[in-house]
């Protein structure tokens, strides 16, 4: 049985609502206040202070990229799309901003709380996945550097012996094997650069 996700306490959080003055904004603000969030409305653009918001609701129908102080898909907080028109181009635009949840307009007296929870969980899961991917890419890059360092050290000898030499160098330099590999590859590149300048 999988562990249930814990419902976070949202009281005291700040939500920015990027939507023209409209009953939709009033409905969202009422619900946010009842939950304990501070609601701040803006139109037509978000100010730089929005970077410190806990959530951002944004209008999909009249939205455009320049409204945000970040690049599409790089919001530093959960985004909730406010969708009135389901025109494919508008939905595609919302997806390009990686909306974490959605509310269909007109917004009534419910829906904001569940949208906040879904957006928070989706955003955290996306951040965790991005971090894991970055970590895996870093490990792959480090392994490639280790392979290059082993090739430099082997000079026709066995790879196993060259790897042992790399580990020995790392221990004597008191650094990780990855750092030792980077140092060896860098020294080789410097020597290559010196050789080319000598020939010039």
C-alpha positions as CSV (number, residue, x, y, z in Angstrom):
1,X,0.0,0.0,0.0
2,X,1.5,3.4,-1.0
3,X,1.9,6.1,1.6
4,X,-0.7,8.8,1.5
5,X,0.5,12.3,0.6
6,X,0.2,14.7,3.5
7,X,-2.1,17.7,3.0
8,X,0.1,20.8,3.5
9,X,-1.0,23.8,5.6
10,X,-1.6,26.6,3.1
11,X,-2.4,29.3,5.6
12,X,-0.2,32.4,5.3
13,X,0.8,31.6,1.7
14,X,0.7,34.3,-1.0
15,X,-1.2,33.8,-4.2
16,X,-0.9,36.2,-7.2
17,X,-3.9,36.3,-9.5
18,X,-3.0,37.5,-13.0
19,X,-6.4,38.3,-14.5
20,X,-8.2,41.4,-15.6
21,X,-10.7,42.8,-13.0
22,X,-13.6,40.3,-13.2
23,X,-16.0,38.3,-11.0
24,X,-13.6,35.4,-11.5
25,X,-11.0,37.3,-9.5
26,X,-13.5,38.0,-6.8
27,X,-14.5,34.4,-6.5
28,X,-10.9,33.2,-6.3
29,X,-10.0,35.9,-3.8
30,X,-13.0,34.9,-1.5
31,X,-11.9,31.3,-1.6
32,X,-8.2,32.1,-1.0
33,X,-9.1,34.3,2.0
34,X,-11.3,31.5,3.5
35,X,-8.4,29.1,3.2
36,X,-6.0,31.6,4.8
37,X,-4.0,32.8,1.8
38,X,-3.2,36.4,0.9
39,X,-4.5,37.1,-2.6
40,X,-3.0,39.8,-4.7
41,X,-4.4,40.7,-8.1
42,X,-2.5,42.1,-11.1
43,X,-3.1,42.9,-14.7
44,X,-1.8,43.0,-17.4
45,X,1.7,41.9,-16.1
46,X,3.2,40.4,-13.0
47,X,5.8,42.5,-11.2
48,X,9.2,41.2,-10.2
49,X,7.9,40.6,-6.7
50,X,5.8,37.8,-8.1
51,X,9.0,35.7,-8.0
52,X,8.4,35.4,-4.2
53,X,4.8,34.2,-4.6
54,X,3.7,30.8,-3.4
55,X,1.2,30.3,-6.2
56,X,0.2,32.1,-9.3
57,X,-3.2,31.9,-11.0
58,X,-3.1,33.1,-14.6
59,X,-5.7,33.8,-17.3
60,X,-5.3,31.5,-20.2
61,X,-7.8,33.3,-22.5
62,X,-6.0,36.7,-22.7
63,X,-2.5,35.6,-21.5
64,X,0.8,36.2,-23.2
65,X,4.4,35.3,-22.5
66,X,5.6,38.8,-21.6
67,X,3.2,38.9,-18.6
68,X,5.6,36.8,-16.6
69,X,9.0,37.8,-15.1
70,X,10.4,34.3,-16.2
71,X,10.7,32.3,-19.4
72,X,7.8,29.9,-20.4
73,X,8.0,26.7,-18.4
74,X,10.4,28.2,-15.8
75,X,8.1,29.4,-13.1
76,X,9.6,29.1,-9.6
77,X,6.2,28.3,-8.0
78,X,3.1,26.3,-8.8
79,X,0.9,27.8,-11.6
80,X,-2.8,27.4,-11.9
81,X,-4.4,28.1,-15.3
82,X,-7.7,29.8,-15.4
83,X,-9.4,28.5,-18.6
84,X,-12.5,29.9,-20.1
85,X,-11.9,29.0,-23.8
86,X,-10.8,25.5,-24.6
87,X,-9.4,26.6,-28.0
88,X,-6.5,24.3,-28.8
89,X,-4.1,27.2,-29.2
90,X,-4.9,28.6,-25.8
91,X,-4.6,25.2,-24.0
92,X,-1.3,24.6,-25.8
93,X,-0.1,28.0,-24.6
94,X,-1.0,27.1,-21.0
95,X,0.8,23.8,-21.4
96,X,3.9,25.7,-22.6
97,X,4.0,27.4,-19.2
98,X,3.7,24.1,-17.5
99,X,0.5,24.8,-15.6
100,X,0.4,22.5,-12.6
101,X,-3.4,22.6,-12.2
102,X,-6.4,24.3,-13.8
103,X,-9.7,25.9,-12.9
104,X,-12.5,26.3,-15.5
105,X,-14.2,29.6,-15.7
106,X,-16.6,30.9,-14.5
107,X,-15.2,30.1,-11.1
108,X,-17.9,29.4,-8.5
109,X,-17.7,28.9,-4.8
110,X,-15.4,25.9,-4.8
111,X,-12.4,24.4,-6.6
112,X,-9.6,26.7,-5.5
113,X,-8.5,24.5,-2.5
114,X,-8.2,21.3,-4.6
115,X,-6.4,23.3,-7.4
116,X,-3.9,24.6,-4.9
117,X,-3.2,21.1,-3.5
118,X,-2.9,19.5,-6.9
119,X,-0.7,22.3,-8.2
120,X,1.6,22.1,-5.2
121,X,2.1,18.3,-5.5
122,X,2.5,18.5,-9.3
123,X,5.1,21.3,-9.0
124,X,7.1,19.4,-6.3
125,X,7.0,16.2,-8.3
126,X,8.2,18.1,-11.4
127,X,11.0,19.7,-9.4
128,X,12.1,16.4,-8.0
129,X,12.1,14.8,-11.4
130,X,14.2,17.7,-12.9
131,X,16.7,17.4,-10.0
132,X,17.0,13.6,-10.6
133,X,17.6,14.1,-14.3
134,X,20.2,16.8,-13.7
135,X,21.9,14.4,-11.2
136,X,21.9,11.6,-13.7
137,X,23.3,13.8,-16.5
138,X,26.0,14.9,-14.1
139,X,26.9,11.3,-13.3
140,X,27.0,10.4,-17.0
141,X,29.3,13.4,-17.6
142,X,31.5,12.3,-14.7
143,X,31.7,8.7,-16.1
144,X,32.8,10.0,-19.5
145,X,35.5,12.1,-17.8
146,X,36.7,9.0,-15.9
147,X,36.8,7.0,-19.1
148,X,38.9,9.8,-20.8
149,X,41.2,9.9,-17.8
150,X,41.7,6.1,-17.8
151,X,42.5,6.3,-21.6
152,X,45.1,9.0,-20.9
153,X,46.6,6.9,-18.1
154,X,46.5,3.6,-19.9
155,X,48.8,4.5,-22.8
156,X,48.4,1.0,-24.2
157,X,48.3,-0.7,-20.8
158,X,45.3,-2.4,-19.2
159,X,42.3,-0.3,-18.4
160,X,42.0,-2.0,-15.0
161,X,45.6,-1.0,-14.1
162,X,44.9,2.6,-15.3
163,X,41.8,2.8,-13.3
164,X,43.7,1.6,-10.2
165,X,46.3,4.3,-10.9
166,X,43.5,6.9,-11.1
167,X,42.1,5.8,-7.8
168,X,45.6,5.9,-6.3
169,X,46.1,9.5,-7.6
170,X,42.7,10.5,-6.1
171,X,43.8,9.2,-2.7
172,X,47.2,10.8,-2.8
173,X,45.6,14.2,-3.9
174,X,42.8,13.6,-1.2
175,X,40.0,14.3,-3.7
176,X,37.3,12.2,-5.3
177,X,37.9,9.9,-8.3
178,X,35.7,12.2,-10.4
179,X,37.8,15.3,-9.4
180,X,41.0,13.4,-10.1
181,X,39.7,12.4,-13.5
182,X,38.8,16.1,-14.3
183,X,42.3,17.2,-13.2
184,X,44.0,14.6,-15.4
185,X,41.8,15.5,-18.4
186,X,42.4,19.2,-17.9
187,X,46.2,18.7,-17.6
188,X,46.1,16.7,-20.9
189,X,44.2,19.4,-22.6
190,X,46.7,22.0,-21.4
191,X,49.6,19.9,-22.7
192,X,47.7,19.6,-26.0
193,X,47.3,23.3,-26.2
194,X,51.0,23.9,-25.4
195,X,52.0,21.5,-28.1
196,X,49.8,23.3,-30.7
197,X,51.2,26.7,-29.6
198,X,54.8,25.3,-29.9
199,X,54.1,24.1,-33.5
200,X,52.5,27.5,-34.5
